[in-house]
Amino acid sequence: MSAAAQKQMRETHLHVRGEMLTPLPVGALWWSAQRTLIVSDLHFEKGSSFAAAGQLIPPYDTSATLAEIESLVEAYRPERIISLGDSFHDSDAEWRMVDRDAARIKALTSATDWVWVEGNHDPDPPKELGGRAAKVLRVNDLVFRHEPTGEIGEIAGHLHPCAKVLSRVRSLRRSCFVTDGQRLIMPALGAFTGGLNVLDEAYAPCFPDGGMMVFAMTREAVIPISNKRLIPDRGRPDPGRWRLNSNSSPKG
């Protein structure tokens, strides 16, 4: 069997308002019919924000996140990229960014129709990095925004969903996609981002019709997780912690 056929067998396909979407193991969403790549919660320069506050951590998060996006662009050749808000960790992130990383973003925004959707961390679009801005973007029957509202057809981010499941020997926590077939919440793709357990009460108003389905990310695939296997976190995560691992650190 060819590598392409093996890849296709591992792919999971989701339908939202009749549109087929492919969730990818790195946390992005591929909309083949529109040649569109969707990413969320990149939080560029979160590391330098922590450093400015006195918590000295390796300043590689922006570069690592860009490497993931560049690999996706190479693999899928999108015509459009939608970044669903909180692309930058704060309003000064663009100016703290090293020239090399800024040049990489400019290359991406010049090669595609890049849309910066407004987020709560970045209400204003970048001034020097290209792309176009939108508070909300509507394409066909889908609506793209940062914070989920429960609107039918909505693709949103913000909550950084994670699923915790109990295996035979230990519990596992993985970033995930959450959908009910009418709307979908994406995981965070940023290197220094964590997650909010899908059993948290914050998800209830996002799926007012019930029927929430969870699709967890592994190294090579996105797999469905039975709701019966989901377990809550024992305690609320400390928002001051960080780790270069989107599956084990808190929401940022």
N, C-alpha and C positions, 0 to 999 in steps of 0.2 A: 504494500500500500504506500502511495506517495505521501510525502510530508504534508502536502496541501490537503489531501484527503483525510489524513489523521487529524489535522487542525480543525477541519470542518466537523468531524465527528465529535470533537471536544467542545465545540461551540454551543452555547446556550442562547436561545432566541426568546425575547420577551415581546409581547404585544401591548401597546398602549394606544387606546382609541383606534385600533386597527392598523397602527403603524408597527412594522417589525423592527425591533432594536436589538443590537447585540452587545451585551455587557462584556467587558474585557477584564482579564485578571489583574491588570494594573489599576483598575478603577475608573476607566473611561467608558463611554458608550458610543457605539458605532451605528449610525443611521445610514444604511447602504443606499436606500432609495434616493436620498438627498445628498449623498457623498459628504456627509457631515459627521464630524467628530465632536463629541460633547465631553467636556471636562469640568470639574467643580472643585472649589476650595483649594486652590493651588497655594495660597498663602506665601507668595514670594517674599523673601527677606524676613521671614519670621525669626530666623536665627540671629540676624543682625539686630532685630528689635530686642530680643532677649539680651544680647550682648550690651546694647546701649543701656539696659536696665541693671547691668552689673552681673548677669548670669552668663559667663563666658563659655560658649559652646562652639563647636566647629562650624565655620561659616559656609557650609556646603549645601544647604538645603535647596536654594534656588537652582544651583547647577544640577543637583540630582533630579529635581522635578523636571527641569528642562530636558534632561537626557531621556526621561520617560516619554515626554511629548514628542521629541524628535524621532524616537524609535517608532512611535505610533504613526507619525506623518510618513516616515519611510515605508512602513508596511501597508498603510491604507490609502495614501495619496488623497487626502480629503480636499474638497474644494472649499469647504467652510469649516471653521472651528468655532464652537460656542463655549466660552468660559463662563460658568454659572455663578459668578460673584465670589467675593473674597479671594480674588486672584492675587491681590497684594495684601499683606498683613496689616498695613496702616498707610496713611496718606503720604508718608515720607519714604516709603519703601523704594519707589522709583529712583529717588536721588541717592539712596544708600547703595544701590546695586552697582556692582563692578562693571566696567565697560564691556568686558567679554560677555557677560550674561545679558546685558542690554542689547548687544549686537545680535545675540542668538534669538532674542524675542523679536527684534526688528525683522530678522530673516523669516521667521515664522509668519508674522503679520503681513509681510509683503508677498508671501507665496500663497496665501489663502485669504478668503474673506473671514477675517478674525473678528468676532463680536465679543466685547467685554460687557457682560451683564452686570448691572450694579449690585454690589453686596453691602453688608453692614460694616465691613472693615474698609471697604474702598468705594464710597459713594460717588467719587469722581474718577473718570477714566484716566489712564496715563496720558501725559502730555506729549512725550517724545518717543513713544514706542510703537506707534502705528495702531492699526485696527480701528474699529468703530464702536461706539457705545450704545447701550440700550438699557432702559429701566426694566423692560419686559420685552421679550421677542416672541412673536407668534409666527409659526410656520405650519401651513395646512391646519390640522386639527390639534396640534401640539402648542403648548405655551411654555416658554422657558423663563424662569425667574429664580432668584436666589433663595428666598425664604418660602417654604411651602405654605400654601393656604388651603389646600384641599380642592382646588378648582379641577374640574374634569379636564383631562388632557395635559395636566401640569407635569413638567420635568423640573425638579428643584434640587437644591443641595442643602447647605447650612447646618444640618444636624449631624453630619459625619456618621451615618449609621454603622453600627457594629453588632455582630451576633456572637453571643457566648453560648457554647454548647458543651455538654458533658460527654466525654468519650469514656471508654472502659477504664482508662487509667488516670485521666486528668481532664480538666476543662480547657477548651480552646476558645480563643477570641479572634474573630476575623472581621475585617471591613466587609460591607455587604451593600447590595442594592435591595431596595424595598419597594414593592409595587402591589397594586390590587387589580391591575389591568386597565384602570382608568387614569392612574397617575403614578408617578415614580419619584423616589428620592435617591439621589446618587451618593456614593461614598466620597470622601475627600481624597484627592490625588496628591496633595502636597506632602513632601517628605517629613515635615515636622508637625503633622496633624494627627490627631487621635480620633476617638469615636465615642458616640453616645449609644448605649445599649438600646436595641430596638424594642425592648419591653418597657422602656421609660414612657411615662404618661405623655410626654411631649409629642409622641407619634399619633395618638388617638385622633386629634382633630384633623390630621393630615389625611386620614383614611376614614372619612365619616361613614362610608358604606360597609366598613369591616372587610374581612377577607384579605388581610395583609399577608403577602408572600415574601419570603426572604431568600435571597440568592447570595451566597457567600463566596468571597474570593479566595482561591488557592494560588499556588505558584503558577499553575498551568491552565487553570480552568475556573469558570464560575459555576457553582453547583447549587441546586435547591436544597434548602434545609427545612425539615419538618418543624412546624411551630411547636410540636410536642417536645422537641429536643432543646428548645431555647430555655436558657436560665438567666435570671437577673444577676447583675453585679452585686457583690456582697455589700459594698459601700459606695458612696459617691466618690469619684476620682478627684484627686487633688489637682486643680487647674494650673498649679505652678510647676508641675512636673513636665518633662518632655523626653522624648526618645525618638531616634531616627528610625521609626518603625510605625507605620500607620495602623498596625493591627494591635498595638499594645499600649499606646499612650492615650491621654485624654483628649477630648474635643478641644480644638483651638480656634 
